Amino acid sequence: MDLDLTYDEAASHVERVIAKGKFAKADVFIANLSGRRFLVKDFSRKGFWERTLIGRVFIGRELRAYAALAGIDGLPSWFKRLNPFALAVEYLAGRDLGGINQGEIGNEVMLQFQRIVDAVHSRGWIHGDLQRRSNVLLVGRKVFVVDLASAFHPRGVPVIGWFLHRFFGFFDRLSFIKLKKIYLPDQLTAGERRLLSLRNFFMSAKW
């Protein structure tokens, strides 16, 4: 998407406010410029210390994740830091899995989701928040994973990076298996059922 969006343009073309962030949380809104829509996370209007010590860091971290994972099919393809405290990302109009019932999606959707997770992991990154079904969108018949605010790169840690990547990647994969249980329970493999049993033994059922 070739567009030189500015913060002032985004802030003056608000279509809808999604969230007024509480402490340490960004304001989130949709901006609409001539039919092009963008999701904006914005700490710019927070107090000085919250904006500077929290907002700048959080926005910078998420931007690095989008930059490192650019080109992966199934992630938003356009993103831009509008100022030190605000980030705009391509808005994807679809249905998140939190609003899709069992029986509405088939195996191809889960395979697409799995390919996205595998691609993210292949670059040494972890999404970190895939248990939240609102972070998985279905746009037509295509799957997108959104919101990289929790994404991190454990492979960059000296000496133990490989172990950390495998450890935290396990939780991304558990999230995939949990969704598969919801939508395609009859297609769970024996290994996936064992992992779910292990998760249920050690973790809250609400996870």
Protein Blocks (a to p, Z undefined) as FASTA:
>chain_A
ZZdddfklmmmmcfbdfbdcdehiacdddddeehiacddddfklmcfklmmmmmmmmmmm
mmmmmmmmgoiahiafbdcdfbfkbccddddddddfklccehiacfklmmmmmmmmmmmm
mnopafklmmpmklpccehjaccdehjllgccfklpghjlmmmmmmmmmmmmmmmmmmmm
mmmmmlpcfklmmmmmmmmmmpcfkZZ
